[in-house]
């Protein structure tokens, strides 16, 4: 019996999710905690940088705002670079 492509894709994604869950379970608790903590820091940094860039006038930003927003996709370096180098003093 052949499954339609959407059903086959969903089944494949389910298998991948199960494999990822099993890998996560094999990590020691300290590694799981570290990953969660670093992910939280990354979310906070990116949010802080994005809000600052959105609210800051164009004249107080070094370089085009659009490029800084695109740079946020390079985690965690984009938000850190913006917060350290992309802002002019008020």
C-alpha positions as CSV (number, residue, x, y, z in Angstrom):
1,X,0.0,0.0,0.0
2,X,1.4,3.4,-1.0
3,X,0.6,6.5,1.0
4,X,-0.2,9.8,-0.6
5,X,2.8,12.2,-0.6
6,X,1.4,14.4,2.2
7,X,0.8,11.4,4.5
8,X,4.2,10.0,3.7
9,X,5.8,13.3,4.5
10,X,3.9,13.5,7.8
11,X,5.0,10.0,8.7
12,X,8.7,10.9,7.9
13,X,8.5,14.0,10.0
14,X,7.0,12.0,12.9
15,X,9.9,9.6,12.7
16,X,12.4,12.4,12.7
17,X,10.7,14.0,15.7
18,X,10.8,10.7,17.6
19,X,14.5,10.3,16.8
20,X,15.3,13.8,18.1
21,X,13.3,13.1,21.3
22,X,15.3,9.9,21.9
23,X,18.6,11.8,21.4
24,X,17.5,14.5,23.8
25,X,16.7,11.9,26.4
26,X,20.2,10.5,26.2
27,X,21.8,13.8,27.2
28,X,22.8,14.2,30.8
29,X,20.5,16.5,32.8
30,X,23.3,19.2,33.1
31,X,23.5,19.4,29.3
32,X,19.8,19.6,28.9
33,X,19.7,22.4,31.5
34,X,22.6,24.2,29.7
35,X,20.9,24.0,26.3
36,X,17.7,25.4,27.7
37,X,19.5,28.2,29.6
38,X,21.5,29.2,26.5
39,X,18.4,29.2,24.3
40,X,16.6,31.5,26.8
41,X,19.6,33.9,26.8
42,X,19.5,33.8,22.9
43,X,15.8,34.7,22.9
44,X,16.3,37.5,25.4
45,X,19.3,39.0,23.5
46,X,17.5,38.8,20.1
47,X,14.3,40.4,21.5
48,X,16.2,43.1,23.3
49,X,18.2,43.9,20.1
50,X,15.1,43.9,17.9
51,X,13.1,46.1,20.1
52,X,16.0,48.6,20.5
53,X,16.6,48.6,16.7
54,X,12.9,49.1,16.0
55,X,12.6,52.1,18.4
56,X,15.9,53.7,17.7
57,X,15.9,56.5,15.1
58,X,17.8,55.8,11.9
59,X,20.4,58.5,12.7
60,X,21.4,56.6,15.9
61,X,22.1,53.3,14.1
62,X,25.4,52.5,12.4
63,X,24.5,51.1,9.0
64,X,21.1,50.3,7.5
65,X,18.5,49.0,9.9
66,X,17.4,46.4,7.4
67,X,20.8,44.8,7.4
68,X,20.9,44.7,11.2
69,X,17.5,43.0,11.3
70,X,18.8,40.4,8.7
71,X,21.9,40.0,10.8
72,X,19.8,38.9,13.8
73,X,19.4,35.6,11.9
74,X,23.1,34.8,12.6
75,X,22.6,33.5,16.1
76,X,23.9,34.6,18.6
77,X,26.5,36.9,16.9
78,X,24.0,39.2,15.1
79,X,22.2,40.5,18.2
80,X,25.5,40.7,20.2
81,X,27.2,42.6,17.3
82,X,24.3,45.1,17.1
83,X,24.1,45.7,20.8
84,X,27.9,46.2,21.0
85,X,28.6,48.0,17.7
86,X,25.5,49.0,15.9
87,X,24.2,51.7,18.2
88,X,25.4,55.3,18.4
89,X,25.3,56.9,21.8
90,X,22.3,59.1,22.5
